[in-house]
Amino acid sequence: MPDSALVGQPPKTPDDLAIVKGFIKMMGVPSTLDPAKGISLGPKATPNSPHDTRAPSLIAALSVATALVIFFTGSRLLVRRFCTRMEFGWDDWMIIPGALLVVVFLNITTYLAVNGCSGAHTYDCTYWELEAFFRSGSIGQTVFFLASGFIKISIALFNRRLTGIASKKWLYIHNTILVILVIYMIASFCLNLFGCKPYDVRFDMRKWAVYDKVTCAENFPTQQALNTFHGVTDVVLFVVPVIVVSRLQMSWGKKLRLSLVFAVGLVSLTAAIMRIYLAFKLGKDITYDFVEKLAWGTVDITTGAIVANLPALNAIFTTATTKVLSRSLHSRVSLSRLFSRGGSGHSGRNAGNTEEKPEQDFKSADSRKQWMHREDDFELGYSSIPEGKSSRDTSQSSKQNVALPPAVVSSPLTSRSSPQNLSTAAREE
């Protein structure tokens, strides 16, 4: 870290002097102020002033957030890649740049805590750290809105699959939402990158002292407008799938599970509201108080990335449950066959030959594929339902029940089942 004087003291190096001059011009401080004497920002240090820092806890939280984003996104991509019943769609492609940008944002925030004096009191920061704080903060804002844009597009594309099953009207609505999100991303990128003229003064405080004339758009209203739109889109992307899922023909248990997945998005919405609120409550000790906004921003963007990945990962839970149920059913069928064999009076090879073949069919993967009900595809993968197909076109397939294997049909436990109906369901599957 370069040698630099503490904020409030006279500049120690030419770089310190350039930072002080740039800061005076950026903040609109009267030009009569002598840069050689330094600047005072926030509360002044006293013998009784605390010298604590929030940086260690912030760095620990950022490390956990980074690990969670990598884990959930990586697991989602692995499920899409190796699960043959699930297609790799546009929502999966969009989550890749979204997750990468989230990791970049979290690393920028970590840099703020390590080298940007974030979490420490302003009077404990040097001029070099103060410049790094403003520079990294500007870059972080740009990356944050880009990352949230890609994540929202991924969620909207997933919702479009869901709405395409329910109604074409919802399909058109989500196409409109996608267009709005693209415009939002472009606007946020341009406003953050080219909000000043010359544009490089947003990322280097020393440049303010170099140029004679610098014009910038009002940063605070711009950021609050982007944050407000960010929260509104969170509400829309949360409400729409809940409404659509409530109208789909699936069990209430699956409706509840899928709704809970999207309900996690309420945490992201709460974090977005807190970011807007804290922007108005930011105190004079900027570097120390700004940690709360950084923390809520981390919760916001991390939760958004997790919510975007949870529906695909829910297929793992469904597949595991199906395997457990199939093994339990197989054990019951084997037990019923054992009792049936003992009471029928048949012995030896003939009885074994007549029942061994259905058991082999039941154990085969093709047989299980025919009779297992695949609502995880219906909920999450949609590999068997074309995008844009309405619920009327798929109502017959969604009403199908579990088609049991021949071994179960022949067992005493299912003697009342209709073999004709079961075979029809198997052919339709």
Stockholm file with secondary structure:
# STOCKHOLM 1.0

chainA/1-429         MPDSALVGQPPKTPDDLAIVKGFIKMMGVPSTLDPAKGISLGPKATPNSPHDTRAPSLIAALSVATALVIFFTGSRLLVRRFCTRMEFGWDDWMIIPGALLVVVFLNITTYLAVNGCSGAHTYDCTYWELEAFFRSGSIGQTVFFLASGFIKISIALFNRRLTGIASKKWLYIHNTILVILVIYMIASFCLNLFGCKPYDVRFDMRKWAVYDKVTCAENFPTQQALNTFHGVTDVVLFVVPVIVVSRLQMSWGKKLRLSLVFAVGLVSLTAAIMRIYLAFKLGKDITYDFVEKLAWGTVDITTGAIVANLPALNAIFTTATTKVLSRSLHSRVSLSRLFSRGGSGHSGRNAGNTEEKPEQDFKSADSRKQWMHREDDFELGYSSIPEGKSSRDTSQSSKQNVALPPAVVSSPLTSRSSPQNLSTAAREE
#=GR chainA/1-429 SS CCCCCBTTSCCCSHHHHHHHHHHHHHTTCCTTSCGGGCCCCSSCCCTTCCCCBSHHHHHHHHHHHHHHHHHHHHHHHHHHHHCTTSCCCHHHHHHHHHHHHHHHHHHHHHHHHHTSCTTBCGGGCBHHHHHHHHHHHHHHHHHHHHHHHHHHHHHHHHHHHHHHHHCHHHHHHHHHHHHHHHHHHHHHHHHHHSSEESGGGGSCGGGGGTCSCCEECCHHHHHHHHHHHHHHHHHHHHHHHHHHHHHSSSCHHHHHHHHHHHHTHHHHHHHHHHHHHHHHSCCSCHHHHHHHHHHHHHHHHHHHHHHHHHHHHHHHHHHHHHHHHHHHHHHHHHHHHHHHHHHHCCCTHHHHHHHHHHHHHHHSHHHHHHHSCCHHIIIIICTTSCTTCCTTTTHHHHTCCCCCCHHHHTSGGGTTSCHHHHHHHHHHC
#=GC SS_cons         CCCCCBTTSCCCSHHHHHHHHHHHHHTTCCTTSCGGGCCCCSSCCCTTCCCCBSHHHHHHHHHHHHHHHHHHHHHHHHHHHHCTTSCCCHHHHHHHHHHHHHHHHHHHHHHHHHTSCTTBCGGGCBHHHHHHHHHHHHHHHHHHHHHHHHHHHHHHHHHHHHHHHHCHHHHHHHHHHHHHHHHHHHHHHHHHHSSEESGGGGSCGGGGGTCSCCEECCHHHHHHHHHHHHHHHHHHHHHHHHHHHHHSSSCHHHHHHHHHHHHTHHHHHHHHHHHHHHHHSCCSCHHHHHHHHHHHHHHHHHHHHHHHHHHHHHHHHHHHHHHHHHHHHHHHHHHHHHHHHHHHCCCTHHHHHHHHHHHHHHHSHHHHHHHSCCHHIIIIICTTSCTTCCTTTTHHHHTCCCCCCHHHHTSGGGTTSCHHHHHHHHHHC
//
